[in-house]
């Protein structure tokens, strides 16, 4: 059976964790002409061709930018060592090799494995940009494990930090033939999506589902079951998708997060209103699977 991956997800990169701390191996890989680099400039990713493909360049193509940058090793992609590289340039660089595009756009047009790779690269580069000093003592951080962690340069502190991932729940709430969708004030008129929010400290995923739905819409839910997840590197979220059944239906916008919320039938959604989230998002997959009546949990799946 063909596996379906949410956009940006999928185990397409062998992360080669055992090689990360082998400095000699990493250095050889970084200088190997067969290795590839994923350049990130202004939070954008390089792509070229028709249809578009990710710009995966050899080190020789990037000699001007490699300089003394510490390595950010992603793993083995198509059996080649692959690195992320932050490009610092006021002007758009690497014009002969393609154009830099927003990752939200590329997620909908690149092959699944390349979308996964460039999202991985952008997430790590962003994390490096925002973690340059130790949050405990203020000393500079340096790379450890080929850029998959960082460590304080003050030997008295030597704290190690790891890439941050923020868990967020996203849930399609239904009641019979209706589902609950909401719209934020800054969204285009008529576009609605599923309910979502970040998990708070000391909170389980199922508790976060119940709290977020209640806070935003006044709706109580039960029969919560896990659907799938999606890395969402804007900048560092992990979206954890659920379906849930509503036990109440009186909508009230309690916390001001939403400008509107309403119940929509399958027939209404299939007619074209409301406008749904873009197909690259897990929100859209949650709705699409509900429309196809795939919202029942598979045999053996735990219901929360």
N, C-alpha and C positions, 0 to 999 in steps of 0.2 A: 504494500500500500504506500502511495506517495505521501510523504510527510508535508504538512502545511506549517509554515513558520510565519508568525507575525513579522511585519517589516522590522528590520534591524536585528531580529533574533535568528537563532540557528547556530549550531556548533560547527561553523565552517572553518574556524581557525584553530589549529592545534597550538594551544598556548605554551607548550613546551616548558612547563614550570621548572623542570629539573635543570634546564640550561640557563635559566635566568641568573643564577648566582655563579655561573662558570664564566669568569671575566675573559679568559683567553678565548673561549668559544664565541662569546658575544663579539669581541673585537674582530675575530676572523670573519664572522658572519657579516659584520658591518662593512668590511672592506671587500667582501666577495662580490664580483661583478654580477653574479646571479641573484643576489639578494635584491629586495625591492623596498622602496620607501613610499609612504603615503604622505604627501605634503598637505599641511593645513595652513591656510592663510586667512586672517581676518574671520576666523570661525567657519570658513568655507572649505570645500573639498574639491580637488581637481578632477575634471572629467573631460573626455573628448570622444569624437566619433559620432556616427549615426547608425544605429542608436547609441546613446551615450554609454561609455564604459569608464570605470574609475581609472584615474591617472596613477599608475604604479610605476615609479621611475627607478632607474639604477642610480647608485651612488654617484657615478660620474656625471650624471645629468644635474646633480645638485651640489657640486663641489663648492660653488659660491656660498651656499647656505649652510653646509654642514659645519664648517669651522670647528669650534671647540664645544659644540653642543653635546650634552650628555645623551646617551642612547636611550630611546624609548622603544623597547622590543615588544612587538605585538604577539609574535609566535610564528608558526609555519603556515603560510597561506599558499595553497597549491604546491606544497612541499618545498617552498622557498622561504628562507628567513625573511621576515618582513618587519619594518620599523615605521614608526610615526615620526614626522619631522615638522616642527613649527617653523614657518617661514616668516621672517621679520622683514617687511618691505613696505615703504609708503606707496609705491606704485604696484599695480597688478603684476606679479611675477610669472615666469615660466610660460609666457604666451605661446612659444612654439609647441608646447606639449598639451595645450587645451585651455579651458577656462575654469575659473573657480565658481562653484555654485553653492547655494544654501542646501544644507543637508535635508531639510524637509522636502525640497523639490527632488533631490537625488534619490531619496528613499522610495519614491514612486516610480522611478524610471530605470534604476540600475538593477542588474541581476541580484537575486537575493543574497548570494555569498559576498558580492562586492559591497552591497548596502550594509551588511553586517560588519565588514572589515572597516569601512570608512567611519561608521558610527563608533566603533571601538577606538579608532585612532583619534577622532575628534574628542571623545570623552576623556582619554588620557592626556591629550595635549592641554585641554581646558583645565583639568585637575592640576597639572604641573604649573600652569600660569597662576593659579590662585593659591598655591601652596609653596611659597618660596621661603617662608620663615617659620621657625618652630613656634607653635602657639603657646608653648609652655615657657620658654626662656627668650624667644625672639631672635635666636641665632639663625643664620642661613641654613637651609636644608640642602642636601645633595642626594643624587640618585642612589638607590639601592635596588638590587634585583633587576638590573637593566631597565630601570624606570618604572617598574611595577610597584615600587614603594619608595619612600624617601626617608632620610634619617638626619637627625640634627647633627651639625658639624661640631658642636660644643661637646667634647668628650665627657664632661661632667653631667651632661643631660642625655645625649645619645638616644633620644626618643625616636621611635620609628612610626611613621604614619602611612596609611594605606589609602588607595583611592576611595573616595566617598560615593556611596550610592544611597539615594533617598527613596525608601519604599512608599508607594502611593497606591491606594485601592481605586478601582474604577468598576462600576457595577451597573448592570442592566436590571432594573427593577420592573417586574411585570405583575399583573393581576388579571388572570384570564386572558382575554384577547387584547389587552391594553398594556402598553409599557410607558414608563415614566421617563421623560426627557426634560432637560433644562437648557436655558440659554443665558449666557453672560451679557452684560450691557454692551461690551465693546465688540461683540461678535456681529457679523452681518445679519441684517433683519431676516428672520425666518430660519436661521440655522440653529439646530438643537443638538444636544449630545447627551451622553450618559452622565451619571453623577460620579464625581471623583474627588479625592482629597488625600492629603498626606497622612501617613500613620504617625501617631503621636507617641512619645516615650511611655513605656509601660503598657502599651496597648497591643492586643492581638489583632490579626487581620480581620477576623469576623466582627470584633468589637468596633474596629474602625469603619467597617461597612455600615453597621447599624448607626453609629454616631453621625457619620457624614450625611447619610440619607435623612436622618431625623433633623439634624441642624439645618440643612439646606431646604428641605421640603415639608417637614412635619410628618413624613410618612414612616411608619414602623414596618420593619421587614423581618422575615424568618426564612428558613429553608435556604440558607446561603450555601452555594457551592462554587468551587473554584473552576474557572474556565481555562485560562492561559495567562502568560505574562509577556511583557514587551519592554526591552531596554529602551529608554526614551532619553537620549543624551542632550536634553535642552534645559539645564546642562547635565544633570546626573540622576535622573529619576529611574526607578524600576516600577512600571505599571503592572499591578497584580489584578487581573480581571476576574470578575465574579458575576454570576446571575443570582438573583434573590427574588423571593415572592413577597409582595406587599400584604400586610394584614390590616392596613387602614388605607383610605383613599382621599382624605381631605387635605389638599395641598395648601400649605402656608409657607411663605418665604421668610424663614425665621432669622437667618444670620446675614442676609444681604448679599450673599455670594452670587446669587442668580437674579437676573432681571425678570425672568419668566420661568415657569415650570408647568407642565401639562401632561395629561394622559393622552396617548395616541394609539389608535387601533392599527392592526396590520394593514387593513385596507387603506387607511389614511396615509400611512408611510409609503406603501407601494404606489400610491397615486402621485407621489412626488412632493408632498408636504407633510412634515417639515423637511427642510434640507438637512441631510445627514452629515456627520463628520467625514473628512477625507478618508479614502480607502487605506491609506498607509497606517491609520491609527487603530489601536485595539478597540477603541470605542465603536468604530464602524463594524468591526468583526463581531462584537457582542450583539449589535443590533441585527446584522445580517443573519447570524446563526439563530437568533430568536425568530426572525421572519420565516426561516426555513424549519422552525420547530425542532431545532437541535439543542434546545436549552436544557433538556433533561440530562442529568449527570450520567456518564458511562457507568456500566456495571462495576461495582466495587469502589467507586469514587466516594470519598468521605463527604458527607453533608454536614455543614457546621451549624 
